Amino acid sequence: MTDLLPAVAGPQDLHDLTDDQLQQVAQEVREHIIDTVGEIGGHFGANLGACEIAVALHSLLDSPRDKILWDVGHQAYPTRS
């Protein structure tokens, strides 16, 4: 299986992916967060729990024109990973 995350330069790149590909991107984002937090420290819970919803929202909305408001900052980490 080829990694998809390196080919995602912005939210618009998610619009044409299949559901299976979006699931794969969410898993790759999760793995990236685990690797990064494992190296430099930080919180896992809120950002790992938000991977699927971040990928889903960005695949459906026209972000950054459509604004996404997170209830805690850590939930936004998958958007910036």
N, C-alpha and C positions, 0 to 999 in steps of 0.2 A: 504494500500500500504506500503510495506516494504522499508525502506531507503536503498539505494544502496551505497551511498557515504562511509559509514564505511567499506565496503568490498573492496574499491579501495585503494590498497596500492601503486600503481604506474601506469604509463600510459599503460603498457601491460595488465592491468586488464580491460581496456576499449575495447580491440580488439574483444572480443567475445560477446559484448552486442548488443542487437537489437537497432534499431533507437528509439523506444519508451523508452527503458532503458537509452540510451544516453541523450535523452531529459530530463528524470527524473534526471539524474546525474547533468546536467547543471542547472536545477532548484534548486537542493539541494546545489550546489556550490554557486549559487546566494543567497540563504537564509543564508548560512553560512557567506558570505561576509557581508550581511546586518546586521546580528546579531553581528559580530565582529566589524565592523565599528561603529555600534550603541553604542557599549560599550566603545571603545577606541578612536573613532574619525578617520577621514580620508576622502578620496575621494570615491565617489560611481560610477560616470559616466563611466569612461574608463574601469574599471574592470567589472562592471555589463554588459556592452555592449559586453564584450569579452568572456562571459561564454560559449556560444554555439560554437564559433569558437575554443576556447581552447580545449573543449571536443572533437570536431570533428577532429582537427589536431592530438591530442594525440591518438585518436582511429584509425586513418589511417596511421600515421607515426610510425617509430620505434624510438621514443624519449626515452632517451636523445641522442642516436646515431645520429638520424636525428635532426639537430638543427632547432629551431624555433626562429626567430628574430622578436621581437615586436617593434613597432615604439615609444611607450612610456612605461615606466616601470609599470605604473598602469595596463596596459593590461595583464601583466604577473601574476597578483595576483590570478586569478582563477587556474593557474598552481600550485601555492604554497599553496592554501587553504586547 
